[in-house]
Amino acid sequence: MRTHDYLLVGGGIVGACLAEELARTGASVLVLDAGPAPGHATRQAAGVAVPSLRYLGRPALYDWLCAGRDRLEHDIARLEPGHGAFSVARPIVRALKPADADAHAERLDRLPATRWAALPELASLAPGLKLPEERRYLLDPRGLMIDGGRYLEAVHRSCLSAGVDWRQDTEVRDLTESPEGVTAGTPRGTFAADRAVLTAGAWAGGRLAPGLPVRPLRGQLVVLDTPAELPLIFSSALYLAPGIGGGVIVGATEEDAGFDERCTAGGIAGLLRFAASAAPALASAAPRELRAGLRPATTTGTPLIGRIPGRDRTYVAAGHAGHGLLSARLTAEGLAGALTADRWDPIPEEFCPSVTLTAGGTR
């Protein structure tokens, strides 16, 4: 049986970026993905790649997401010339309740390139938007949309060029550790590696790592056909965003629905009501696509990146919630450095499972 240096369980954007980073070090990397094509959940993502202001109260996480944005821009510049466009840059307008704006005023005022904008200016930027006067509006020129499927395809091709052994339709049903390494049992046989990393998103917990606090959070969205591109991203409790291939993306719900990936009448109806209220012209737009995906959420509210407690050779990189596309490359660079050179400092300590899930644990 051939033994690889690293076995990655899951071929979404986090797993693909990590496989590429590990392969660059000269390591032998095997990716086992359960679906017929890489990245089941990655392809369902809306693709708003901007650090969410909901994390302002957690400075380590927010700053890490800002760094992730910089690394994503590097990936765009590196991959798009050879693999085709998968991004579109647009300003983002965030609508905040006055109480939230006041609570984070000091930090918001220090955000680079952002500024408060008045309604007349915003009306000229996006004449079709109907903006409530009682909200305060933060304008950031560095809004970004990513097509998750196209981004993943580009990274996947880079992985293959780097020598990654990538297997589709290969569901890992058990992981067994021994002093010699890790073995993965699948319907297609048994695979061996020195170490394993769970990069399966919402599926990273369950039978492969019982007790790992990763759970699915369903997000539904609608893509509307429109004759003109939306000139900006509008973010409130929900959002309107330009699609990479045209149209307007209306998203997204956040639902504890287990592994149920269906679009529902109630979820879609709520999105359509928001779209027609925020931009009345969208009331006459035809839905092009209904989409639902499972975000990997955690009980800690942060990603889990590091060795799984109680395991010697099994690690996890999952729980990125709605910012997987934004932070996948940064996650991969940090964990690759930790696995190959024992450099853990780039990964915030609060992300480490052995620190967050066990009192007094160490990496």
Secondary structure, DSSP 8 states (H G I E B T S, - for coil): --EEEEEEE--SHHHHHHHHHHHHTT--EEEE-SSSSS-TTGGG---B-S--GGGTT-HHHHHHHHHHHHHHHHHHHHHHHHH---EEE--EEEEE-HHHHHHTHHHHHHSTT-EEE-HHHHHHH-TT----TTSEEEEETT-EEE-HHHHHHHHHHHHHHTT-EEESS----EEEEETTEEEEEETTEEEEEEEEEE--GGGSSGGGSTT--EEEEEEEEEEE--SS--SSEEESSSEEEE-TTSSEEEE---B--TT-----HHHHHHHHHHHHHHSGGGGG--EEEEEEEEEEEETTSS-EEEE-TT-SSEEEEE--GGGHHHHHHHHHHHHHHHHHH---TTS-GGG-HHHHSSTT---
